[in-house]
Amino acid sequence: MKKLYPAKYITALYFSLIAIALVTIHFSVYEFTTSDLEHLYTTNRLEKIESYTSDYLSDKSIQGVTSLDLQPQGSSILHEHIVLYFASEMLPLGFPKFEEIPFNEVIEIRSASDHQAYFVSKSKLDTLDGKVDVYFLVGNSLFELSETQLFSLHTKQIIISISLLILTLFAVFKISTKLTNPISHLVKTLSLSSPDDLSPISITEEVSTIELAKLINTFNEYQERIKASMERERSFNRYASHELRSPLMVMTGAINILEASSDIKVVSRQRERLKKATKEMTEFVETLLSLSKSTIESAVRLIDKDEITNIILSHEHLISNKKISWKVNFQGTITILMPEFSFHILLGNIIKNAFAYTQYGEIVINVMPTYIEVIDTGKGIDGESIRESVDGYGLGLLLVKDICHRYGWTFTLNNNLKNGCTAKVEFS
């Protein structure tokens, strides 16, 4: 894993690289601009001087003349005196020989005697003595002064630029702190919270960006999924301990009877009890496994009256000692997308709840193409919510609710106007 760094360190590093690049570009532009301007200025000036000198020497003789000073004398071209050389021995100390100076090119030379910078060029001009080599020597003091001024100006610009960079760096650090502090606060909050604390994290005033708010909302949604998963695991344990207790007791009792009796009728009856208990356990386990899967694996199937009746008959023993009757009003065929074992658990738990909490009267099961409702004449809901009533058959209704939620159905349980309550499952 690569080494990680704080956001402030990365911000300072990148900003420093950008600042160095900007200062380097600034100095490079200054250097190239100064050099180009100097060469352009000198070339233009010497071209004008050469034109002026050509006219000046065209009607003069220079025999015996080794150098010549041209004074401005009101000329618009000559702003200061210009020295023309016709012999190399008159050039200042340290200048190259005549033959080393190229024709019609401007070169800059620094004199060894006075350490001054000069511009030198060589041309052939017409005189009364014919064409002669003329060497122009122009002082660089004027441009050196301009260059100093230009450098001073650039220095001021650099100081202003560096000041702006420092202010920008300060602003960037403030922005970085404002952006990273909420994240640091979020990390601290998560590190201090207990492992079992899955409560959502509130979006405080410190959260200043949409992206961070989305991050917190996404994290809260992720925690909700974890919480739901943990709740499913807890529900699985409650469901298992409740729903498997009865068939296990039946199987234990049947085994004890089989060990004590060899009567054929008794053995046959206990075998049927074992088959029924095994079937109930299998359906329950398959239902719980289907609830834990991410996809629904089932085909569309039809529900007829016989299947509804058989589910009711399998729980009729719960009202064997009660003055209770039941009937099924079946109107139309039901088409559902749910495995047989899950539907049996769903409707079976509703029937068991109605049989268990009804002491007398009639239980009506209405089967319609879009819903099933079970109406009993029991004591109804006494104000305690279904989820709080985790003992007895109340837990079975929680399983009903989870199955309906898994398949997109709706389950409601409401008190009737007179007595009892109505459990209703609406298909999607």
Residue, then its C-alpha position, 0 to 999 in steps of 0.5 A: m500500500k502506498k504511503l498516505y499524506p494529510a490533505k494539507y501537506i499535499t495542498a502545500l506541496y502542490f502549491s509550492l510546485i506551482a509557485i516555483a514554476l510561476v517564479t521560474i517562468h517570470f524570471s525566464v520571461y524577464e531574461f528573454t525579454t530583456s535580451d530581445l529588446e536590447h538586441l532589437y533596440t541596438t540593431n535599429r539604432l545602428e541601422k539608422i547610424e549607418s545610414y546617417t554615416s553613409d551620407y556623411l562620408s560620401d563626400k569626404s576623404i578619410q586618408g590618415v584618419t583612424s577614428l572619427d567622433l560624430q557629434p549630434q549637433g541637433s540630429s534627430i538620429l544621433h542622440e549622443h556622440i558616435v565613434l567610428y573606427f578605421a584602424s584596429e589599433m584605436l579600438p579599446l583594450g579587449f576588443p576583437k580584431f577587425e577580421e574577427i568582427p562580422f559584417n552587418e551584425v551587431i555584437e555586444i562586447r565589454s571593454a577590459s579597460d573601463h568594464q563598459a558594455y559596447f555594441v559593435s558592427k562593421s560595414k563597407l561604406d563609400t567615401l572619396d577614397g573608395k569603399v572602406d571598412v567602418y567600425f561602429l562603436v556605440g555605448n550601452s549606457l542608455f540601455e543599461l540604465s533602461e535595463t536597470q529600470l526594467f529589472s527594478l520594475h520586474t523586482k517590484q512585480i515579483i515582490i507583488s506576485i510573491s505576496l499574492l502567492i502567500l495570500t493565496l496560500f493562506a486562503v488555500f490553507k483556510i479552504s483546505t482546513k474548512l473542507t477537511n475539518p468536517i471529515s476529521h470530525l466525522v472520523k473522530t465521531l466514528s472512532l468514538s462510537s461503540p461497535d453496536d451504535l448504528s444510529p445515523i450521523s447528523i449533518t451539522e453546520e460544519v458540513s459545507t459541501i454537497e459532496l460531504a453531505k452526500l458522503i454522510n447520507t451514503f454512509n448512513e444508508y450503508q449503516e441502515r443496511i447493516k442494521a437491517s441485516m443484523e435485525r434479520e439475523r436477530s429475527f432469524n434467531r427469534y423465528a427459529s426458536h419460536e417456530l421450530r419449538s412446536p414441531l420439535m416437541v411434536m417429534t420428541g413426543a412421537i419418538n417417545i410414544l414409538e419407543a413405548s408402543s408397537d401398536i400398528k395404529v399408534v405407530s401409523r398415527q405417530r408417523e403422520r405426526l412426524k411427517k407433518a412436523t418435518k414438513e413444517m420445519t422444512e417449510f420454515v427453514e426454506t422460508l428463512l433462507s429465501l428471506s436472506k437471499s438477494t433475489i427472488e427465485s420463484a415462478v408464478r403459480l396459482i392458489d386454489k381453494d384446496e390449498i387454502t383449506n389444507i393450510i387451515l386444517s393443518h392448524e385446526h388442532l389449536i381450536s379443538n377445545k374451543k367453540i369456534s367455527w371457520k369458513v372460507n369465502f373463495q372468489g376467483t383464482i389467485t396468481i402469485l410469485m411466491p414459493e409454496f413453502s413461503f406462502h404456507i408459512l405466511l398464511g399459516n402464521i396468520i391462521k395460528n394467530a387468529f385461532a390462538y387469540t380467539q376463544y369463541g365465535e367464527i373466523v372468516i377467511n376471505v380469498m380475493p384475487t388481490y388480497i387475503e383477509v382473516i377476520d376473527t372474533g377474539k380480543g383484538i389488539d390491546g394497544e401493544s404493537i406487534r413488534e413489541s409482542v415477541d412472545g407467542y404468536g405475535l412473533g409469527l406475525l413479524l415473520v408474516k410482515d417480513i415475508c410480505h416486505r420481501y415480496g413487495w406485498t402489504f400486511t396490515l392488522n387492525n381492530n374490528l368495530k365490535n370485537g376481534c381484528t382483521a389481518k389482511v395481505e394485499f398482493s402487489 
